[in-house]
């Protein structure tokens, strides 16, 4: 930044600080009671920059600065608290626009690792200090928790690493949303999502004389451009499975009470784009299509028995398909890497199912209902919204405490029970802008889910920085 622009930025910072009401904001930007409003104000500035100062239209960084600071004065002057003006200036200063450079990420081997980013020439952004440290290699995760699927990242076993994040405009995004890996978890993966509807029939666990029909959906990786994406599944119907990255890990998904198998489309087909096969059966008697009886005591009690068997039956099906030469899934299903996840009652189903079947290798309960003995004995990540009023947060925390390591606990600020589903019902915990919008909540959920599954299920330790560096503002993480 040249001296003229530096003076302009300093003057802008002083002007905005004077113009905005002082108040008492000791917590700083994006912290405390103002955190969510600050985040949205900075996002508004970012959107104004993208619209009014398109990055590829500038031949020099100074020209971009001139446009960007004008937008900061016009938009940020009325929105940003004084504590956040420097964040906006850092955002602009860390833009690649007009530089001919790239956002160069760096992750140190410290404990905990530190992520940084600077705009550099592409030739200057290369691995530095990349020789292994003396002594035995440092393992971030137990060997039993992971099995390699892709090449191990140079982040593991080196003192530091740098890489060019070619698709990122702002260094701020490199740090907060990619953890220095250059993978932005808000985006789809390298595949497109295909899906198939399957009809499974099994005897009832409560009354074996009765049949349970499970009209399940299976999402899986397919080739980009394989066909039109159906809105109701956010995937391409009956698309050919892309075998290039297989065999793929399996993720079993269980919906909430009075939910349905497609209730979390922000998550299930998105996981398929990242190289997972996702299987979601419905739980008859406890679905949205049986409302309101789905929520009655008898329905809940029966579901506690039926749900785990539904999941296990659907798991048996997809594993058998992977061994059947006549199946489109032949050779594409990895029976050694199976995850169990679910929302609300589906979270309770996660506890129940993994206790019954030892084929599951990781668990991911989301805003789970819990019982007095709910526990997990495999690598797990438990997620919940900080203002959830549907399930017992003390019960969630107690189940986490009882569970075996390695384990992670993720709390999302300003999010309620339905942060893990597509829809949210009007309520104090689902009341934007006081609370997170669904899109905002989903971004935070994805930021945690993908790295956990990649490291613990898929065995790809290049995602380890997501789990070992600080999370973005608004998310609290602890691990053991």
N, C-alpha and C positions, 0 to 999 in steps of 0.2 A: 504494500500500500504506500503510495508516495506521500510526501509531506502535506501537500494540499488536501488530499483526501483524508489523511489522518486528522488534520485540523478540523475538517468538516465533520468527521465522525465524532470528534471530541465535543464540538459545539452542539451537535445534535443530541448527544448524551446529556449535556448540561441543560439544554432547552427542554427536553422531555422531562427531565427530573424536576425542573422547576414547575412545568405546566401541570403535571399530574398531582392529585392530592397526596399529601404526605402520608398520613395514616401511620399505623404501627405494623410493620411487616418484618419482624426480626428474623423470620424463618428463611428469607431469601427467595429467589425465583424458583417456581415449581416445587415449593415445599410448603408444608402446613396447610392451612385452610384455603389458601389462594392457589394451590398447586394445579387444580384442574382448569381454572380460569386462565392461569398463566400459560398452560400447555396449549389451550385453544387460541389464545392471542398470538403466540408464536407460530402456530399453524396457519393462522390467517395471514400473517406476514409472509410466510413461506409460499402460500397460494398466490398472493399478490405478486411475489417475485416471479413465480412460474408463468403467470399470465401476462404481466406487463414487461418483464425483463427475460424473455426466453433465452436460455443459455447459449444456444448455437448461433445467436444473431450478433454476437460481440466478437470483435477481433482482438481487443485488448482487455485486460482485467480492469484498468482504470475506467474504461467506458462502461463496463458492467457495474463497477462501484457507483458511478454517477447515477445510473438508473436505479440501482438497488437502494441507495441511500434516499433517493427521492421517494420511493415507495415506502421506505421505513418511516420517513417523516409524515407522509400522507396517511398511511394506515396505522403504523405502530404508535404514532403520537397520541392517538385517542384510545388505544387499547392496552398498551404495555405499561405495567407498573415500572417505576424507576429501577427496581431490582432486576428487571428482565431486559432492559435495554442492552446491556452488555452481551447477553445471550444472543440477541438479534444481530448485534455487530459481529459476534463470533461466527454466527451462521453465514453471514455475507462474506466475511474474511476467509472462510473455509470453503468457498465455492470454486469450482474449477473453471467457471465461465470466462472465456477470453484469455485463458492462460496457455492453452495447448497442453496442459498437464493433466494429471490424474489424481484422484483422491488416493493417497498412499497410506494404507493401514499398517499399523505396527502393534504387535502383541508381545509383551515381555514374558519371560519365564519366571518372573517373580511369583511369590505366593502372598496374596492373590495376584494373578497376572493383571497387567495394566494395558488398556487399549488406548491408542492415540492415532491421530491422522493428520497429515499435512499434504498440501498440494505440491506436487513435484513433477519434474519431467518424467515420462514413462521409463526412460533409460536409467533414471536414478532410483526408481522404486524396485528394488530387488532385495533378496534375503541378505541380512547382515548378521554377523556373529552367529552364523548358522552351524558352527561345530558343536557336537554334543559336549555337555559338561563332563568333567571327570567323574568317575564313580559309576554306580549302577544307575540304569535309567529310572526316571521318576514316573510312576504310574499314577494318573489322576483317578483311575477307576479300577476296581478289582478285575482281574483277568476273567473271572467267571461271569462278570456282568456284560461283557461285550465279546463279539466275534467279528473279525474284519469282513467288511463287504467291499469297501473301496480302499484305495491307497491311503496309508496313514499320512496325515498332514504334517508338514514341516513344523507346525506349532509344537508338536510333541517331541521332547528330547533335545530341544535347542534353547539357547539363551534368549533369542528374540527372532522374530520373523517379520518380513514386510511383504505386502502384496498390493498390486494395483487393482482398485475397485472401479473398473472401467464404466460400470453402469450407474454409478452414484454421482450425483451432482454436488452434494454437500458432505463435507467431512463429518458434520454432526450426525448424519444418518449412518455413516460408516461406523461410528463409535456406538450409537445407541441401538440401532436396528440390525446391524450385522456383527457386532462384537469383534470387528476386525477381520471377519472371515470373508467379507464381500457377499455373503448370502443374505439377502433381505427376506426375512421370514414373512413379511406381509404379501409377498408375491407368490405366484404359482411356481412349481418346480420345473424341471426340464421336460417332463412328460405332459401330455394331455390326460384327462380323466375319461375312462370308459366305464360303463356300468351294465350290469345284467340283473334282471329280476328273476328270482328263482322261487319255486313253490316247494316248500319242505313240509312233510307231514310226519308227525311223531305222536306217540301215545302221551296222554296227559300224565304228569307225575302225581297229581292229586287223585285222579280217577283214570286208571289205565284203560278202562273200557271206552273212554272218550278220546277222539283225535284232536290234536292241536295243529292247525294249519299256519305255517310261518311263511308269509309272503315277504321273503327277505330280499335285500338289495346288496349287490357286491360291486364296489368301485375298484378300479385297477388301472395301472399305467397303460396308456395307448400312445400312438404316434401323434404329434401335433398335426392338426388338420384332418384328423380321421373322419370327421363328419360334423353335422350340426349339433350344437350343445342344447340339450333339452332343459328348459328352465326348471322343471320340477325335480330334476336330479343333478343339475349343473354338470352334466357329463354327456358323453356320446353313447347312445344306446347300442348295445351289442357290437361295439367297436372291436377290432382285432387287438389282442393283447400284445404289447411291445415286449418281446422276450429279451431285448438286448441287455437289460440290467438285472434279469432274474437269476436265480429264484428270489422272489420278493418276500420280505417279512409280512406277517399277517397281523392286522389290528381288528379285534372284535369290539363292536360298539353296542352298548345297551342304552336305549332311550329312557327318559324320565317317566314317572307315573303320569298316566293320561297323556303321554307323548306319543311319538311314532318314529319309525325307523329313519325318516328323512327330516327329523327335527333340527339337525345341526349341519346343514349343508355348507355353512361357512368352513367346516372342518373336514368332513368325511371325504368328499371328492378332492379337496385340496391336498389331503394326505396322499391320495393316489397320484397326484402330479409330482409328488416327491419320492415316488418309488415304493409305496406300500399298497398291499391289498387290504381293503377295508370291508368287513362283513357286518351288516346290521340287520338282524332279524327283529320283527315286531314281537311284542309279548301279549298275545290275545287275552282279553279280559282286563287289561290294564293300559289300553291305548286311547288316544283322543277320540277314536270313532265309537267308543263305548261310553262316552261322557253322558251323565255324571256318575254312573255306577262304577266306573273305573277307579274312582277314588274312595270307595266305601271300604270299611274294615274288612269284610270278607274277601273283596277283590285284592286288597293289599296283602292279606295273609296268604292267599293262594299264590299270588305273584312271587312272594318270597321263596316259595317252593319251586314254582314253575320256571322262573326266569333263569336261574343258573343252568337248568337242564336244556332250556331253549338255546342258550349260548353254546353249550357243549355239543349239542346236536348240530348246530350250524357250523361249528368248528370241524366236527367230524366230516361234514359234507365237503367243505373247501379243501381239507387235506386229502380226501379221497379223490377229488377232482384233479388235484395236482399229480396224482399217480395214474390217472386214467388216460391212456393214449387217445381216446375218443373225445376227451374234454378240451375246450379251448384254454383251460388252465394247466394243461399237462406240462410238467417240468417247470412251472413258474411259481410254485408255492413252497416256501421254506418252512418246513415243519419244526425246525429247531428254534425259530424266532417268532414268538407269538405274544402279542400284547393284549391286555384286557383293559378297556376303558368304558366309561359311561357317565351320564349326568343324573344327579339327584338319586332317584331309586335305581337308576343305572349305575350310580356310584356304589350304592349298597350291593348291587348285583356284582360289581367288580370284587368286593370283599368276599362275597359268598362263592362266586365261581372259582376264584383262584384258590380258595380253601378246599374245593372239591377236586380240582384237576391240576396236576403238577406239570402239565405241558406249557403252562403260561410262564413266560420268562420275565415280564415286566408288567406293572400295573399303574393305571393313571385315573384314579377317581376324581371327578369334577363336581364340586358343590355336592358332595355325597351325603345321602342319608346314612346314618350309622347306628349300629346296635352296641350293646354293652361289651360285646366281645369282638367287634370288628377290628381286624388286624391284617397286615400284609407281611409276608415272609420273603418276598422277592423284591428286587429293585423297584422303587415306586416314586411317583410324584403326585402329591395331593394338592388340588387347587380349589380355591374358594374365593367368593367375593366378600369384601370387608363389611358390606352392609346387607348381607344375606339374611332375610327374615323368615325363610322357609325351612331350612334345616338348622340344626343346632351347631353353631360354630364351636362351642366347647366340646361337643361330641366329636366333631371333625378333628380338633386338636388332640383329643384323648386317643382317638384311633391312630393318628400319626405317631404319637408318643409310644404306643404299644408296638408299632410296626418295626420291622428289622431294617438295619442299614444295609446298603446305601439307600437314602431316602431324601426327598426334597419336599419342602412345604412352600407353596406359592399363594400369597394373598394379593388380590387386585383391589386397589383403592377405588372408592366411588363406584363399585360394581356390586350388583346383587345376584340373586339366585339364577337369573336367566341370562347371565353373561355367556353361558356355554351352549345356548340354543339360538336359533335364528330369530325367534320372536320374543317379545317382552311384553308383559301385561302391565297396564297403567297401575302404578303403585308407588309409594314413597321411594322404594329401592330401584325403581325403573322410571325415572322422571327427569330426562334430559331437559335443560342443560345442567340441572343440579347434580345429576349423576351421569355416568358415561353413556353415550349412545351405543347401540349394538355394534356398529362398525369400530368404534374406539375400543370397546371391550374385546372384540374378536381379534384385533391387532395384538393386544396384550396377551391373549390366550395363545395365539399362534407363536408368538415370540418365545414362549416357554415350552410348548408341546413339541414342536419340530426338533429342537436340539436334544431334548430328553430322549425322544424315540430314536433319533439318529445315533446317539452315543450308546445308549443302553440296549436298544433293540437291534438296530442295523449294524452297530459296531463301527461307526464312522467317527473317529475321534477328531476329525477336523472341525467338528461342531463343539468341541470341548470348551473353547473360550466363552460361548454363551452361558455355560454352566458355572464357570469359575470367575468371571468378571462381574462387575456390578450391573444389576438390571437397570432398565430405563426408569425414569421417575414414575411414581405411581404404582410400582410393583415391589413387594417385599418378599424376599426369598431367604430361607434358611435351609441348611442341609446337614446331614450326619452320615 
